[in-house]
Amino acid sequence: MNSDMLRTGQKVLNILWVVLAISFFVPMGGLGGILQGVFVLMLGAHLLEFLVFGRTLSKLGGSMGQHLVKVLLYGFFHIQLVKLEAGEASASS
């Protein structure tokens, strides 16, 4: 994947997170419950991703707090983007 595709994935997830968060505040009937369930599942999956890839992110540098927030928001897209950027930085050195 190239960086443009990863950034597009991040933008899509931004929209998805907003829709999922709105489901907690706007009555949506049965759909609201489904969206809230998806919110919880995504949050759990991204937390698990951070636990699995935390060491890799630590080795690639940067703030672990910032990595945590970005993995919670973007998951795979953030991890791959950091790996890609680290590879580009080492290739250009």
Buried (B, 14 or more C-beta within 10 A) or exposed (E): EEEEEBEEBBEEBEEBBEEBEEBEEEEBEEEBEEBBEBBEEBBEEBBEBBEEBBEEBEEBEEEEEEBBEBBBBBBBBBBBBBBBBBEEEEEEE
